[in-house]
Amino acid sequence: MSLPTRQIGGHKAAINNPKVSDEAKEHSRQAIDELESQPETQETRAGYEEDKDEVRQNAGYKATLKNPNVSEEAKEHAKEVLEERGAI
């Protein structure tokens, strides 16, 4: 993850922390708005979301391969998808 997304994460943590003052929480909200409007943040987050989605999908397909309650047809499909993606 890039620096702006880490900063956003820190500000979100501050907003949800009951020990942080209302003034600091408002500052964090403004900082998040500013950081999220930067083009490099949007590009980084979009790429991260795409990668994360594929990782989750691959995990689901791998689980399908090991699940005894799944049909052989479904397992074959999962194996094909994983092979196409180079995940196995």
mmCIF file as gemmi writes it, N, C-alpha and C atoms, coordinates in Angstrom:
data_model
loop_
_atom_site.group_PDB
_atom_site.id
_atom_site.type_symbol
_atom_site.label_atom_id
_atom_site.label_alt_id
_atom_site.label_comp_id
_atom_site.label_asym_id
_atom_site.label_entity_id
_atom_site.label_seq_id
_atom_site.pdbx_PDB_ins_code
_atom_site.Cartn_x
_atom_site.Cartn_y
_atom_site.Cartn_z
_atom_site.occupancy
_atom_site.B_iso_or_equiv
_atom_site.pdbx_formal_charge
_atom_site.auth_seq_id
_atom_site.auth_asym_id
_atom_site.pdbx_PDB_model_num
ATOM 1 N N . MET Axp A 1 ? 0.844 -1.182 0 1 0 ? 1 A 1
ATOM 2 C CA . MET Axp A 1 ? 0 0 0 1 0 ? 1 A 1
ATOM 3 C C . MET Axp A 1 ? 0.887 1.242 0 1 0 ? 1 A 1
ATOM 4 N N . SER Axp A 2 ? 0.38 2.279 -0.579 1 0 ? 2 A 1
ATOM 5 C CA . SER Axp A 2 ? 1.152 3.51 -0.68 1 0 ? 2 A 1
ATOM 6 C C . SER Axp A 2 ? 0.951 4.377 0.553 1 0 ? 2 A 1
ATOM 7 N N . LEU Axp A 3 ? 1.756 5.392 0.651 1 0 ? 3 A 1
ATOM 8 C CA . LEU Axp A 3 ? 1.702 6.312 1.784 1 0 ? 3 A 1
ATOM 9 C C . LEU Axp A 3 ? 0.326 6.954 1.966 1 0 ? 3 A 1
ATOM 10 N N . PRO Axp A 4 ? -0.309 7.495 0.902 1 0 ? 4 A 1
ATOM 11 C CA . PRO Axp A 4 ? -1.622 8.117 1.127 1 0 ? 4 A 1
ATOM 12 C C . PRO Axp A 4 ? -2.658 7.15 1.704 1 0 ? 4 A 1
ATOM 13 N N . THR Axp A 5 ? -2.661 5.904 1.266 1 0 ? 5 A 1
ATOM 14 C CA . THR Axp A 5 ? -3.656 4.971 1.799 1 0 ? 5 A 1
ATOM 15 C C . THR Axp A 5 ? -3.341 4.607 3.242 1 0 ? 5 A 1
ATOM 16 N N . ARG Axp A 6 ? -2.08 4.595 3.604 1 0 ? 6 A 1
ATOM 17 C CA . ARG Axp A 6 ? -1.722 4.354 5.009 1 0 ? 6 A 1
ATOM 18 C C . ARG Axp A 6 ? -2.151 5.552 5.872 1 0 ? 6 A 1
ATOM 19 N N . GLN Axp A 7 ? -1.981 6.741 5.324 1 0 ? 7 A 1
ATOM 20 C CA . GLN Axp A 7 ? -2.405 7.938 6.059 1 0 ? 7 A 1
ATOM 21 C C . GLN Axp A 7 ? -3.917 7.925 6.266 1 0 ? 7 A 1
ATOM 22 N N . ILE Axp A 8 ? -4.64 7.55 5.229 1 0 ? 8 A 1
ATOM 23 C CA . ILE Axp A 8 ? -6.102 7.473 5.339 1 0 ? 8 A 1
ATOM 24 C C . ILE Axp A 8 ? -6.473 6.477 6.434 1 0 ? 8 A 1
ATOM 25 N N . GLY Axp A 9 ? -5.8 5.342 6.462 1 0 ? 9 A 1
ATOM 26 C CA . GLY Axp A 9 ? -6.068 4.343 7.494 1 0 ? 9 A 1
ATOM 27 C C . GLY Axp A 9 ? -5.834 4.891 8.896 1 0 ? 9 A 1
ATOM 28 N N . GLY Axp A 10 ? -4.778 5.667 9.063 1 0 ? 10 A 1
ATOM 29 C CA . GLY Axp A 10 ? -4.492 6.273 10.364 1 0 ? 10 A 1
ATOM 30 C C . GLY Axp A 10 ? -5.569 7.268 10.767 1 0 ? 10 A 1
ATOM 31 N N . HIS Axp A 11 ? -6.029 8.052 9.809 1 0 ? 11 A 1
ATOM 32 C CA . HIS Axp A 11 ? -7.088 9.016 10.112 1 0 ? 11 A 1
ATOM 33 C C . HIS Axp A 11 ? -8.403 8.312 10.443 1 0 ? 11 A 1
ATOM 34 N N . LYS Axp A 12 ? -8.698 7.224 9.736 1 0 ? 12 A 1
ATOM 35 C CA . LYS Axp A 12 ? -9.921 6.477 10.037 1 0 ? 12 A 1
ATOM 36 C C . LYS Axp A 12 ? -9.853 5.877 11.44 1 0 ? 12 A 1
ATOM 37 N N . ALA Axp A 13 ? -8.671 5.424 11.829 1 0 ? 13 A 1
ATOM 38 C CA . ALA Axp A 13 ? -8.495 4.891 13.176 1 0 ? 13 A 1
ATOM 39 C C . ALA Axp A 13 ? -8.737 5.986 14.22 1 0 ? 13 A 1
ATOM 40 N N . ALA Axp A 14 ? -8.243 7.183 13.941 1 0 ? 14 A 1
ATOM 41 C CA . ALA Axp A 14 ? -8.432 8.301 14.868 1 0 ? 14 A 1
ATOM 42 C C . ALA Axp A 14 ? -9.911 8.642 15.011 1 0 ? 14 A 1
ATOM 43 N N . ILE Axp A 15 ? -10.641 8.63 13.904 1 0 ? 15 A 1
ATOM 44 C CA . ILE Axp A 15 ? -12.072 8.95 13.94 1 0 ? 15 A 1
ATOM 45 C C . ILE Axp A 15 ? -12.835 7.949 14.797 1 0 ? 15 A 1
ATOM 46 N N . ASN Axp A 16 ? -12.425 6.699 14.777 1 0 ? 16 A 1
ATOM 47 C CA . ASN Axp A 16 ? -13.133 5.655 15.522 1 0 ? 16 A 1
ATOM 48 C C . ASN Axp A 16 ? -12.607 5.43 16.93 1 0 ? 16 A 1
ATOM 49 N N . ASN Axp A 17 ? -11.607 6.212 17.321 1 0 ? 17 A 1
ATOM 50 C CA . ASN Axp A 17 ? -11.02 6.07 18.65 1 0 ? 17 A 1
ATOM 51 C C . ASN Axp A 17 ? -11.76 6.981 19.635 1 0 ? 17 A 1
ATOM 52 N N . PRO Axp A 18 ? -12.394 6.41 20.661 1 0 ? 18 A 1
ATOM 53 C CA . PRO Axp A 18 ? -13.147 7.235 21.612 1 0 ? 18 A 1
ATOM 54 C C . PRO Axp A 18 ? -12.27 8.188 22.432 1 0 ? 18 A 1
ATOM 55 N N . LYS Axp A 19 ? -10.969 7.961 22.457 1 0 ? 19 A 1
ATOM 56 C CA . LYS Axp A 19 ? -10.071 8.824 23.234 1 0 ? 19 A 1
ATOM 57 C C . LYS Axp A 19 ? -9.61 10.05 22.456 1 0 ? 19 A 1
ATOM 58 N N . VAL Axp A 20 ? -9.965 10.123 21.172 1 0 ? 20 A 1
ATOM 59 C CA . VAL Axp A 20 ? -9.548 11.255 20.327 1 0 ? 20 A 1
ATOM 60 C C . VAL Axp A 20 ? -10.607 12.348 20.419 1 0 ? 20 A 1
ATOM 61 N N . SER Axp A 21 ? -10.154 13.594 20.538 1 0 ? 21 A 1
ATOM 62 C CA . SER Axp A 21 ? -11.07 14.725 20.678 1 0 ? 21 A 1
ATOM 63 C C . SER Axp A 21 ? -11.895 14.934 19.418 1 0 ? 21 A 1
ATOM 64 N N . ASP Axp A 22 ? -13.035 15.594 19.569 1 0 ? 22 A 1
ATOM 65 C CA . ASP Axp A 22 ? -13.885 15.913 18.419 1 0 ? 22 A 1
ATOM 66 C C . ASP Axp A 22 ? -13.145 16.792 17.417 1 0 ? 22 A 1
ATOM 67 N N . GLU Axp A 23 ? -12.327 17.691 17.92 1 0 ? 23 A 1
ATOM 68 C CA . GLU Axp A 23 ? -11.552 18.571 17.042 1 0 ? 23 A 1
ATOM 69 C C . GLU Axp A 23 ? -10.575 17.752 16.187 1 0 ? 23 A 1
ATOM 70 N N . ALA Axp A 24 ? -9.901 16.786 16.791 1 0 ? 24 A 1
ATOM 71 C CA . ALA Axp A 24 ? -8.959 15.948 16.054 1 0 ? 24 A 1
ATOM 72 C C . ALA Axp A 24 ? -9.694 15.056 15.051 1 0 ? 24 A 1
ATOM 73 N N . LYS Axp A 25 ? -10.872 14.589 15.434 1 0 ? 25 A 1
ATOM 74 C CA . LYS Axp A 25 ? -11.666 13.767 14.523 1 0 ? 25 A 1
ATOM 75 C C . LYS Axp A 25 ? -12.088 14.573 13.299 1 0 ? 25 A 1
ATOM 76 N N . GLU Axp A 26 ? -12.461 15.813 13.506 1 0 ? 26 A 1
ATOM 77 C CA . GLU Axp A 26 ? -12.846 16.676 12.378 1 0 ? 26 A 1
ATOM 78 C C . GLU Axp A 26 ? -11.64 16.917 11.467 1 0 ? 26 A 1
ATOM 79 N N . HIS Axp A 27 ? -10.482 17.135 12.072 1 0 ? 27 A 1
ATOM 80 C CA . HIS Axp A 27 ? -9.26 17.305 11.283 1 0 ? 27 A 1
ATOM 81 C C . HIS Axp A 27 ? -9.006 16.057 10.43 1 0 ? 27 A 1
ATOM 82 N N . SER Axp A 28 ? -9.19 14.877 11.017 1 0 ? 28 A 1
ATOM 83 C CA . SER Axp A 28 ? -8.977 13.626 10.291 1 0 ? 28 A 1
ATOM 84 C C . SER Axp A 28 ? -9.976 13.473 9.147 1 0 ? 28 A 1
ATOM 85 N N . ARG Axp A 29 ? -11.222 13.871 9.361 1 0 ? 29 A 1
ATOM 86 C CA . ARG Axp A 29 ? -12.225 13.804 8.286 1 0 ? 29 A 1
ATOM 87 C C . ARG Axp A 29 ? -11.807 14.68 7.099 1 0 ? 29 A 1
ATOM 88 N N . GLN Axp A 30 ? -11.332 15.879 7.407 1 0 ? 30 A 1
ATOM 89 C CA . GLN Axp A 30 ? -10.888 16.792 6.357 1 0 ? 30 A 1
ATOM 90 C C . GLN Axp A 30 ? -9.657 16.234 5.631 1 0 ? 30 A 1
ATOM 91 N N . ALA Axp A 31 ? -8.75 15.651 6.4 1 0 ? 31 A 1
ATOM 92 C CA . ALA Axp A 31 ? -7.543 15.078 5.795 1 0 ? 31 A 1
ATOM 93 C C . ALA Axp A 31 ? -7.902 13.91 4.88 1 0 ? 31 A 1
ATOM 94 N N . ILE Axp A 32 ? -8.848 13.083 5.291 1 0 ? 32 A 1
ATOM 95 C CA . ILE Axp A 32 ? -9.284 11.964 4.456 1 0 ? 32 A 1
ATOM 96 C C . ILE Axp A 32 ? -9.874 12.481 3.15 1 0 ? 32 A 1
ATOM 97 N N . ASP Axp A 33 ? -10.737 13.475 3.241 1 0 ? 33 A 1
ATOM 98 C CA . ASP Axp A 33 ? -11.335 14.053 2.025 1 0 ? 33 A 1
ATOM 99 C C . ASP Axp A 33 ? -10.255 14.553 1.072 1 0 ? 33 A 1
ATOM 100 N N . GLU Axp A 34 ? -9.266 15.222 1.634 1 0 ? 34 A 1
ATOM 101 C CA . GLU Axp A 34 ? -8.181 15.776 0.822 1 0 ? 34 A 1
ATOM 102 C C . GLU Axp A 34 ? -7.335 14.664 0.199 1 0 ? 34 A 1
ATOM 103 N N . LEU Axp A 35 ? -6.99 13.662 0.998 1 0 ? 35 A 1
ATOM 104 C CA . LEU Axp A 35 ? -6.168 12.562 0.492 1 0 ? 35 A 1
ATOM 105 C C . LEU Axp A 35 ? -6.911 11.741 -0.564 1 0 ? 35 A 1
ATOM 106 N N . GLU Axp A 36 ? -8.195 11.508 -0.344 1 0 ? 36 A 1
ATOM 107 C CA . GLU Axp A 36 ? -8.96 10.694 -1.293 1 0 ? 36 A 1
ATOM 108 C C . GLU Axp A 36 ? -9.183 11.402 -2.622 1 0 ? 36 A 1
ATOM 109 N N . SER Axp A 37 ? -9.071 12.711 -2.642 1 0 ? 37 A 1
ATOM 110 C CA . SER Axp A 37 ? -9.262 13.45 -3.888 1 0 ? 37 A 1
ATOM 111 C C . SER Axp A 37 ? -8.007 13.463 -4.759 1 0 ? 37 A 1
ATOM 112 N N . GLN Axp A 38 ? -6.882 13.026 -4.208 1 0 ? 38 A 1
ATOM 113 C CA . GLN Axp A 38 ? -5.632 13.014 -4.974 1 0 ? 38 A 1
ATOM 114 C C . GLN Axp A 38 ? -5.656 11.859 -5.971 1 0 ? 38 A 1
ATOM 115 N N . PRO Axp A 39 ? -5.279 12.113 -7.217 1 0 ? 39 A 1
ATOM 116 C CA . PRO Axp A 39 ? -5.315 11.07 -8.257 1 0 ? 39 A 1
ATOM 117 C C . PRO Axp A 39 ? -4.484 9.836 -7.913 1 0 ? 39 A 1
ATOM 118 N N . GLU Axp A 40 ? -3.309 10.024 -7.323 1 0 ? 40 A 1
ATOM 119 C CA . GLU Axp A 40 ? -2.462 8.868 -7.016 1 0 ? 40 A 1
ATOM 120 C C . GLU Axp A 40 ? -3.097 7.957 -5.968 1 0 ? 40 A 1
ATOM 121 N N . THR Axp A 41 ? -3.881 8.531 -5.067 1 0 ? 41 A 1
ATOM 122 C CA . THR Axp A 41 ? -4.578 7.719 -4.071 1 0 ? 41 A 1
ATOM 123 C C . THR Axp A 41 ? -5.654 6.888 -4.745 1 0 ? 41 A 1
ATOM 124 N N . GLN Axp A 42 ? -6.391 7.489 -5.651 1 0 ? 42 A 1
ATOM 125 C CA . GLN Axp A 42 ? -7.461 6.77 -6.34 1 0 ? 42 A 1
ATOM 126 C C . GLN Axp A 42 ? -6.896 5.628 -7.175 1 0 ? 42 A 1
ATOM 127 N N . GLU Axp A 43 ? -5.784 5.85 -7.863 1 0 ? 43 A 1
ATOM 128 C CA . GLU Axp A 43 ? -5.166 4.805 -8.674 1 0 ? 43 A 1
ATOM 129 C C . GLU Axp A 43 ? -4.665 3.671 -7.798 1 0 ? 43 A 1
ATOM 130 N N . THR Axp A 44 ? -4.016 3.999 -6.697 1 0 ? 44 A 1
ATOM 131 C CA . THR Axp A 44 ? -3.474 2.987 -5.804 1 0 ? 44 A 1
ATOM 132 C C . THR Axp A 44 ? -4.593 2.147 -5.207 1 0 ? 44 A 1
ATOM 133 N N . ARG Axp A 45 ? -5.655 2.799 -4.755 1 0 ? 45 A 1
ATOM 134 C CA . ARG Axp A 45 ? -6.759 2.068 -4.136 1 0 ? 45 A 1
ATOM 135 C C . ARG Axp A 45 ? -7.464 1.18 -5.152 1 0 ? 45 A 1
ATOM 136 N N . ALA Axp A 46 ? -7.617 1.646 -6.375 1 0 ? 46 A 1
ATOM 137 C CA . ALA Axp A 46 ? -8.276 0.837 -7.399 1 0 ? 46 A 1
ATOM 138 C C . ALA Axp A 46 ? -7.446 -0.41 -7.684 1 0 ? 46 A 1
ATOM 139 N N . GLY Axp A 47 ? -6.146 -0.255 -7.841 1 0 ? 47 A 1
ATOM 140 C CA . GLY Axp A 47 ? -5.271 -1.402 -8.073 1 0 ? 47 A 1
ATOM 141 C C . GLY Axp A 47 ? -5.275 -2.37 -6.915 1 0 ? 47 A 1
ATOM 142 N N . TYR Axp A 48 ? -5.275 -1.845 -5.712 1 0 ? 48 A 1
ATOM 143 C CA . TYR Axp A 48 ? -5.312 -2.684 -4.515 1 0 ? 48 A 1
ATOM 144 C C . TYR Axp A 48 ? -6.611 -3.471 -4.446 1 0 ? 48 A 1
ATOM 145 N N . GLU Axp A 49 ? -7.728 -2.807 -4.729 1 0 ? 49 A 1
ATOM 146 C CA . GLU Axp A 49 ? -9.024 -3.491 -4.681 1 0 ? 49 A 1
ATOM 147 C C . GLU Axp A 49 ? -9.087 -4.608 -5.712 1 0 ? 49 A 1
ATOM 148 N N . GLU Axp A 50 ? -8.571 -4.357 -6.92 1 0 ? 50 A 1
ATOM 149 C CA . GLU Axp A 50 ? -8.576 -5.396 -7.952 1 0 ? 50 A 1
ATOM 150 C C . GLU Axp A 50 ? -7.742 -6.587 -7.515 1 0 ? 50 A 1
ATOM 151 N N . ASP Axp A 51 ? -6.545 -6.346 -6.983 1 0 ? 51 A 1
ATOM 152 C CA . ASP Axp A 51 ? -5.687 -7.429 -6.527 1 0 ? 51 A 1
ATOM 153 C C . ASP Axp A 51 ? -6.337 -8.193 -5.39 1 0 ? 51 A 1
ATOM 154 N N . LYS Axp A 52 ? -6.914 -7.457 -4.466 1 0 ? 52 A 1
ATOM 155 C CA . LYS Axp A 52 ? -7.542 -8.08 -3.306 1 0 ? 52 A 1
ATOM 156 C C . LYS Axp A 52 ? -8.708 -8.96 -3.741 1 0 ? 52 A 1
ATOM 157 N N . ASP Axp A 53 ? -9.504 -8.496 -4.679 1 0 ? 53 A 1
ATOM 158 C CA . ASP Axp A 53 ? -10.628 -9.281 -5.156 1 0 ? 53 A 1
ATOM 159 C C . ASP Axp A 53 ? -10.165 -10.583 -5.786 1 0 ? 53 A 1
ATOM 160 N N . GLU Axp A 54 ? -9.119 -10.528 -6.587 1 0 ? 54 A 1
ATOM 161 C CA . GLU Axp A 54 ? -8.632 -11.748 -7.23 1 0 ? 54 A 1
ATOM 162 C C . GLU Axp A 54 ? -8.058 -12.714 -6.202 1 0 ? 54 A 1
ATOM 163 N N . VAL Axp A 55 ? -7.384 -12.197 -5.203 1 0 ? 55 A 1
ATOM 164 C CA . VAL Axp A 55 ? -6.832 -13.051 -4.15 1 0 ? 55 A 1
ATOM 165 C C . VAL Axp A 55 ? -7.969 -13.763 -3.419 1 0 ? 55 A 1
ATOM 166 N N . ARG Axp A 56 ? -9.023 -13.044 -3.119 1 0 ? 56 A 1
ATOM 167 C CA . ARG Axp A 56 ? -10.17 -13.658 -2.445 1 0 ? 56 A 1
ATOM 168 C C . ARG Axp A 56 ? -10.848 -14.695 -3.328 1 0 ? 56 A 1
ATOM 169 N N . GLN Axp A 57 ? -10.981 -14.373 -4.604 1 0 ? 57 A 1
ATOM 170 C CA . GLN Axp A 57 ? -11.593 -15.329 -5.53 1 0 ? 57 A 1
ATOM 171 C C . GLN Axp A 57 ? -10.747 -16.594 -5.617 1 0 ? 57 A 1
ATOM 172 N N . ASN Axp A 58 ? -9.442 -16.419 -5.74 1 0 ? 58 A 1
ATOM 173 C CA . ASN Axp A 58 ? -8.563 -17.582 -5.803 1 0 ? 58 A 1
ATOM 174 C C . ASN Axp A 58 ? -8.679 -18.428 -4.547 1 0 ? 58 A 1
ATOM 175 N N . ALA Axp A 59 ? -8.776 -17.794 -3.407 1 0 ? 59 A 1
ATOM 176 C CA . ALA Axp A 59 ? -8.927 -18.538 -2.153 1 0 ? 59 A 1
ATOM 177 C C . ALA Axp A 59 ? -10.217 -19.349 -2.168 1 0 ? 59 A 1
ATOM 178 N N . GLY Axp A 60 ? -11.273 -18.77 -2.698 1 0 ? 60 A 1
ATOM 179 C CA . GLY Axp A 60 ? -12.54 -19.485 -2.794 1 0 ? 60 A 1
ATOM 180 C C . GLY Axp A 60 ? -12.446 -20.677 -3.728 1 0 ? 60 A 1
ATOM 181 N N . TYR Axp A 61 ? -11.776 -20.498 -4.865 1 0 ? 61 A 1
ATOM 182 C CA . TYR Axp A 61 ? -11.602 -21.614 -5.798 1 0 ? 61 A 1
ATOM 183 C C . TYR Axp A 61 ? -10.743 -22.716 -5.177 1 0 ? 61 A 1
ATOM 184 N N . LYS Axp A 62 ? -9.711 -22.328 -4.442 1 0 ? 62 A 1
ATOM 185 C CA . LYS Axp A 62 ? -8.865 -23.331 -3.785 1 0 ? 62 A 1
ATOM 186 C C . LYS Axp A 62 ? -9.647 -24.091 -2.718 1 0 ? 62 A 1
ATOM 187 N N . ALA Axp A 63 ? -10.519 -23.392 -2.013 1 0 ? 63 A 1
ATOM 188 C CA . ALA Axp A 63 ? -11.362 -24.057 -1.026 1 0 ? 63 A 1
ATOM 189 C C . ALA Axp A 63 ? -12.311 -25.037 -1.709 1 0 ? 63 A 1
ATOM 190 N N . THR Axp A 64 ? -12.797 -24.664 -2.877 1 0 ? 64 A 1
ATOM 191 C CA . THR Axp A 64 ? -13.678 -25.544 -3.648 1 0 ? 64 A 1
ATOM 192 C C . THR Axp A 64 ? -12.982 -26.861 -3.967 1 0 ? 64 A 1
ATOM 193 N N . LEU Axp A 65 ? -11.712 -26.78 -4.308 1 0 ? 65 A 1
ATOM 194 C CA . LEU Axp A 65 ? -10.963 -27.99 -4.653 1 0 ? 65 A 1
ATOM 195 C C . LEU Axp A 65 ? -10.872 -28.967 -3.486 1 0 ? 65 A 1
ATOM 196 N N . LYS Axp A 66 ? -10.873 -28.458 -2.268 1 0 ? 66 A 1
ATOM 197 C CA . LYS Axp A 66 ? -10.69 -29.304 -1.081 1 0 ? 66 A 1
ATOM 198 C C . LYS Axp A 66 ? -11.996 -29.69 -0.392 1 0 ? 66 A 1
ATOM 199 N N . ASN Axp A 67 ? -13.098 -29.125 -0.842 1 0 ? 67 A 1
ATOM 200 C CA . ASN Axp A 67 ? -14.381 -29.355 -0.18 1 0 ? 67 A 1
ATOM 201 C C . ASN Axp A 67 ? -14.995 -30.66 -0.674 1 0 ? 67 A 1
ATOM 202 N N . PRO Axp A 68 ? -15.206 -31.632 0.229 1 0 ? 68 A 1
ATOM 203 C CA . PRO Axp A 68 ? -15.768 -32.915 -0.197 1 0 ? 68 A 1
ATOM 204 C C . PRO Axp A 68 ? -17.238 -32.819 -0.613 1 0 ? 68 A 1
ATOM 205 N N . ASN Axp A 69 ? -17.903 -31.735 -0.3 1 0 ? 69 A 1
ATOM 206 C CA . ASN Axp A 69 ? -19.322 -31.564 -0.636 1 0 ? 69 A 1
ATOM 207 C C . ASN Axp A 69 ? -19.548 -30.891 -1.985 1 0 ? 69 A 1
ATOM 208 N N . VAL Axp A 70 ? -18.479 -30.639 -2.721 1 0 ? 70 A 1
ATOM 209 C CA . VAL Axp A 70 ? -18.567 -29.952 -4.011 1 0 ? 70 A 1
ATOM 210 C C . VAL Axp A 70 ? -18.463 -30.99 -5.122 1 0 ? 70 A 1
ATOM 211 N N . SER Axp A 71 ? -19.234 -30.795 -6.178 1 0 ? 71 A 1
ATOM 212 C CA . SER Axp A 71 ? -19.229 -31.739 -7.303 1 0 ? 71 A 1
ATOM 213 C C . SER Axp A 71 ? -17.89 -31.727 -8.033 1 0 ? 71 A 1
ATOM 214 N N . GLU Axp A 72 ? -17.617 -32.823 -8.717 1 0 ? 72 A 1
ATOM 215 C CA . GLU Axp A 72 ? -16.39 -32.912 -9.506 1 0 ? 72 A 1
ATOM 216 C C . GLU Axp A 72 ? -16.387 -31.87 -10.624 1 0 ? 72 A 1
ATOM 217 N N . GLU Axp A 73 ? -17.556 -31.58 -11.155 1 0 ? 73 A 1
ATOM 218 C CA . GLU Axp A 73 ? -17.666 -30.568 -12.208 1 0 ? 73 A 1
ATOM 219 C C . GLU Axp A 73 ? -17.242 -29.197 -11.688 1 0 ? 73 A 1
ATOM 220 N N . ALA Axp A 74 ? -17.696 -28.847 -10.503 1 0 ? 74 A 1
ATOM 221 C CA . ALA Axp A 74 ? -17.335 -27.559 -9.902 1 0 ? 74 A 1
ATOM 222 C C . ALA Axp A 74 ? -15.844 -27.514 -9.571 1 0 ? 74 A 1
ATOM 223 N N . LYS Axp A 75 ? -15.316 -28.636 -9.104 1 0 ? 75 A 1
ATOM 224 C CA . LYS Axp A 75 ? -13.883 -28.69 -8.803 1 0 ? 75 A 1
ATOM 225 C C . LYS Axp A 75 ? -13.056 -28.52 -10.075 1 0 ? 75 A 1
ATOM 226 N N . GLU Axp A 76 ? -13.496 -29.13 -11.163 1 0 ? 76 A 1
ATOM 227 C CA . GLU Axp A 76 ? -12.785 -29.012 -12.431 1 0 ? 76 A 1
ATOM 228 C C . GLU Axp A 76 ? -12.796 -27.56 -12.913 1 0 ? 76 A 1
ATOM 229 N N . HIS Axp A 77 ? -13.941 -26.907 -12.774 1 0 ? 77 A 1
ATOM 230 C CA . HIS Axp A 77 ? -14.037 -25.499 -13.17 1 0 ? 77 A 1
ATOM 231 C C . HIS Axp A 77 ? -13.087 -24.644 -12.332 1 0 ? 77 A 1
ATOM 232 N N . ALA Axp A 78 ? -13.076 -24.87 -11.021 1 0 ? 78 A 1
ATOM 233 C CA . ALA Axp A 78 ? -12.199 -24.106 -10.13 1 0 ? 78 A 1
ATOM 234 C C . ALA Axp A 78 ? -10.739 -24.321 -10.516 1 0 ? 78 A 1
ATOM 235 N N . LYS Axp A 79 ? -10.382 -25.56 -10.821 1 0 ? 79 A 1
ATOM 236 C CA . LYS Axp A 79 ? -9.002 -25.873 -11.208 1 0 ? 79 A 1
ATOM 237 C C . LYS Axp A 79 ? -8.637 -25.15 -12.501 1 0 ? 79 A 1
ATOM 238 N N . GLU Axp A 80 ? -9.54 -25.124 -13.462 1 0 ? 80 A 1
ATOM 239 C CA . GLU Axp A 80 ? -9.275 -24.446 -14.729 1 0 ? 80 A 1
ATOM 240 C C . GLU Axp A 80 ? -9.044 -22.949 -14.523 1 0 ? 80 A 1
ATOM 241 N N . VAL Axp A 81 ? -9.888 -22.34 -13.705 1 0 ? 81 A 1
ATOM 242 C CA . VAL Axp A 81 ? -9.751 -20.902 -13.443 1 0 ? 81 A 1
ATOM 243 C C . VAL Axp A 81 ? -8.41 -20.618 -12.771 1 0 ? 81 A 1
ATOM 244 N N . LEU Axp A 82 ? -8.056 -21.414 -11.78 1 0 ? 82 A 1
ATOM 245 C CA . LEU Axp A 82 ? -6.796 -21.207 -11.064 1 0 ? 82 A 1
ATOM 246 C C . LEU Axp A 82 ? -5.594 -21.406 -11.993 1 0 ? 82 A 1
ATOM 247 N N . GLU Axp A 83 ? -5.679 -22.387 -12.876 1 0 ? 83 A 1
ATOM 248 C CA . GLU Axp A 83 ? -4.582 -22.608 -13.821 1 0 ? 83 A 1
ATOM 249 C C . GLU Axp A 83 ? -4.452 -21.43 -14.794 1 0 ? 83 A 1
ATOM 250 N N . GLU Axp A 84 ? -5.581 -20.897 -15.269 1 0 ? 84 A 1
ATOM 251 C CA . GLU Axp A 84 ? -5.553 -19.751 -16.171 1 0 ? 84 A 1
ATOM 252 C C . GLU Axp A 84 ? -4.912 -18.537 -15.511 1 0 ? 84 A 1
ATOM 253 N N . ARG Axp A 85 ? -5.152 -18.391 -14.228 1 0 ? 85 A 1
ATOM 254 C CA . ARG Axp A 85 ? -4.606 -17.25 -13.479 1 0 ? 85 A 1
ATOM 255 C C . ARG Axp A 85 ? -3.193 -17.488 -12.989 1 0 ? 85 A 1
ATOM 256 N N . GLY Axp A 86 ? -2.704 -18.703 -13.145 1 0 ? 86 A 1
ATOM 257 C CA . GLY Axp A 86 ? -1.365 -19.021 -12.66 1 0 ? 86 A 1
ATOM 258 C C . GLY Axp A 86 ? -1.317 -19.116 -11.154 1 0 ? 86 A 1
ATOM 259 N N . ALA Axp A 87 ? -2.446 -19.444 -10.545 1 0 ? 87 A 1
ATOM 260 C CA . ALA Axp A 87 ? -2.524 -19.481 -9.087 1 0 ? 87 A 1
ATOM 261 C C . ALA Axp A 87 ? -2.229 -20.866 -8.526 1 0 ? 87 A 1
ATOM 262 N N . ILE Axp A 88 ? -2.114 -21.863 -9.411 1 0 ? 88 A 1
ATOM 263 C CA . ILE Axp A 88 ? -1.697 -23.205 -8.937 1 0 ? 88 A 1
ATOM 264 C C . ILE Axp A 88 ? -0.696 -23.774 -9.914 1 0 ? 88 A 1
